[in-house]
């Protein structure tokens, strides 16, 4: 504990640039702070602070040591807070963002709400790349690799894109055998709402074939609508496997060109990196990791 108190005294002195101010913050005398820092310097064998009659400044070694000490004190604070909250039921508002995959997340969200009734969910569904920190989100779920170093992440599960059509459509128009055959079919394409770009179909070409130009029958910015149109026998759609699993099991849709599809995506939970996870956020992350791709 002497080591920890010495670190705390040093951090206060370094941040206030005054033994007197540090003493007032800590409730001890300025001489007690000065002696504690001197003992710390003696133990480390380096000078951490330059002292003068008017002020104190950090040495080069002191600057490096200060950052480490801040992290140490933050971890101690987080551990104490975590232990104090271990018997506290998670509660409060939780602002989260999901991509437009309601079929995947809603059953899990409703289960979470039953499990934690004191947590108020503020949910945003959007495919745009939200700024988690600037927009004040507690957590978001997105696909792909995280690119923001300010965020922590945990993988939730994998999915694949598949091509599907109704049995009626295929009976009338035939089964495509290679990607090149798609030029003769009605293709139902997904457009990202945030960019206006079409989602590429992950087709693996055969031999010297080039990626075909799709004969577009419909463009839509929601996958649910594409499923409905495909089930109605109006074309072939490229959709995440979890969104069409039920329709396939009922025989309403069948997959095509499976051997010519190369795709695997990953859903990840992202949240701001911080010294401590609030109980409401910790249970939300754990619940999503355990339940989202459970089936």
N, C-alpha and C positions, 0 to 999 in steps of 0.2 A: 504493500500500500504506500510505503514511502516513495517508491519509484513513481507510482501513479500521481501522488500529490505533487512530486517534483515536476512531473510533466505538466500537470495542470497549472502550477505556478508559473512555469516557463511560458506556456501558451498565453496566459493572461498578460504577463509582462511584455511578451513580444507583440501582442496585438494592441495593447494600450500604450506601449513605448514609455511606460512609467511604472516603477515599483509601487509608488503611492497609489496610483489608480488601480493597479492590480490587487493591492492589498484591500482597498475599499470594496472591490467586486467580490473578493474571496472572504471578507470578514476577518482579515488578519492584519498585522502591522506590515509596513513597507520593509522593515528590516527582516521580518520572517520570510518574505518573498525573496529578498536579495540573498539571504543565507541558503534558502532552498535551491535557488538557481546555481549558486556557487558550488553546493554539494553535487548537483547534477553535472556541472562542468568538470568537477574533479573526478567523478566516477567515469565520465566519458573520455576524459583526457583531451578535451578541445574547448576552446572559448566559443560560447554561443552568442554572447551579447557584448557589444562595445558600450562601456559606461562613461558618461560625462556628468558634470554637475547639473546640466540642464535636461538631458534626455538619454535614452538608451537606443541603440540600433542593433540590428542583426548582423552577425558575421556571415560569410558565405556558408559556413557549416551550420549556422543557426537557421538560415533560410531552408536548407534541405531538411534539417531536423524538425522544423516547425510543421511542415506538411505531413511528415510521418506521425507526429504527435497529435495533430488534428484528427487523423484517421483513427488512431488508437482510442482517443477520447470518444469519437463518434461511435465506434464499435462497442465501447463500454456502455455508453448511453443507450444504444439500441438493445443491448442484451438486458439491461435493467428494465427498459420499457416493455420488451417482449415478455419477460417474466411477470411483470406487473399486470399484463393484459391476458395472461394465459387462461384465466378463469372468467374473462369478460366476453360476453356474447358480441360478435361482430355486428356493427350497426352504422348507419349514416348513408349519405348519398354516394353512389359510385357511378361515375360517368364513363361509359364504354362505347367503343365503335366497332362495328362488324361490317364485313363486305356484304353484298346483297345475296346472302345465302340463308334466308329465313328458314327454309326446310331443314337445314342442318342444325342451326343453333337454337331455334325456338323451343323444341322439346327439352333441351338442356337448360335453357334460361328459365323456363317455367319450373323445372325441378329445383333449380337453384333458389328461386323465389320461395318455394314451399319450404326448403331447408333453412333459409335465412330470412325470415319475415321482417326483421328489423333493418335490412339493407334495402335502400331505395335505389332502384336502377334507373339511370338516365341513359337511354340507348339510342345510338345513331347508326342507321344503316346507310352505308355509302361505299362505292368502289373507288372514290378518290383517295389520294394519298394524304391523309390528314397529318397535320403537325401535332404530334401527341402532346408535346410540352407547351407550345405556344397556344394551342386551342384548349388546354386544360383537361385533357382526357386522363383518367386514371389508368386505363389499359385499352388496347385495341387488338383485334385479330386481323392479320393480313397474311397474304401468301408471299413466298419468296424469301430471300435472305435479308436480314435487317441491315440497313446501310447507315443508320444514325448511331454514332458511338455513345450518345447520351442515353440510349435505351438498353434495357435488359430484355432477354427473350427466352422463351421456352417453346419447343416444338409441341404441337397438339396432335398432329397426325398427317398422313399423306392421302392424296387423292389422285385420280387419273382422269384425263379427258377421254371420252368415248364418242363415237359416231353412232347415232340411233335413228331409226325410222320405224313407222308402224308396219305391221305385217301387210295391211291393205295397200300401203304405198309401194312396198317392195313387190307385191304380187302384180301390181299394175305396171310398174316401171322397171322391174328387174333389180337384182342384187348387183351393186358395183363390185368388180373383182379386183381392180387396182385403183389407185388414186386418180389415174388419168380418166377413168370412167365417170368421175364426178361431173365432168363437163356436160354430161347428158342428164344430170339430175337437178332437181330443185333443192337448193341449199339454203338453210335457215341460219343466218349468221348473227352472232352476238356483237354488239357495239358497246365499248366502254363509255359510260355516261360522262366520265371526267375528261376524256381525251377525244372522244368521237372516233377513235380508231377501232377497226374490226379485230376481234380476237382471232389470232392465227390458228388454223387447224394443224395439229402436230403430225403431219403426214410424212411417212418415209417413202421416198421415191423408189421405183423398181428399175434396176439397171440404169440406163441413161435417161430415163424419163425426168422431166422437170416438174416442179410443183404446179399442178393445174390451176388455171384461173376458174374460180368457182362460179357457177351459174346461180346467182343470188335470186331467190324468190321472196325473201323477207329479211329485213334487218330490224333488230329489236335490242333495247338496252336492258331487258330483264330476262333472266333465264327461265323463269316460270312461264312467261308467255311463249317462249320457244318450245317448251315441253308440250304445252297445250296444242300448238300448231302441228308439231310432229305427231302427236297422238291422233290428231284429226286427219292424218294421212296426206299432209300437204308438203312433205319434204324431209330431208335429212338434216339433223342438227348435231352440233358438237357441244357436248355438255359434260359437267363433272359427274363422275360415276355415282356419287352419293345422292345426286338430285334425281337420277333416273332409275335407281335401284328398285324402287317399289313398282314403277310402271313396267319394268322388265320382268319382275317376278309375276306380275299379273298378266303378262303376255300382250300388253298394250304397245310396247316398244321392243325392238330387238336391235342388237349391235351389228354393225357392219364394218368391214375392213380392219378387224381387230389386229391382224398381223402386220398392218401397215401404219399403226399408230405408235408413236414414241413419246410418252409424256409421263412425268410424275411431278406433282406439286406438293408443297408442304404448307400447312397452316401453322402460324406461329402466334403466340401471345407476346405482345410487346408492352412494356411499361417504363416510365421514367426511372432511371437509376437513382437510387437514394440510399441514405444510410439506414433507413428503416421502412419496412413494409407495414402499413396499417393492417389490422386484423381483417377488415372488410375486403381489402385487396388481396391479402394472402389467401383467404379461403376461396375467393373467386378464381384466382389463378389455379389453385390446386384442384378445384372442382372441375374446371374446364379441361385441364390436363387429363383428369381421370375419366371424365364422362363423354367428352365431345365425340370421340371416335370409338367409343366402347363397343358399339354394335359391329 
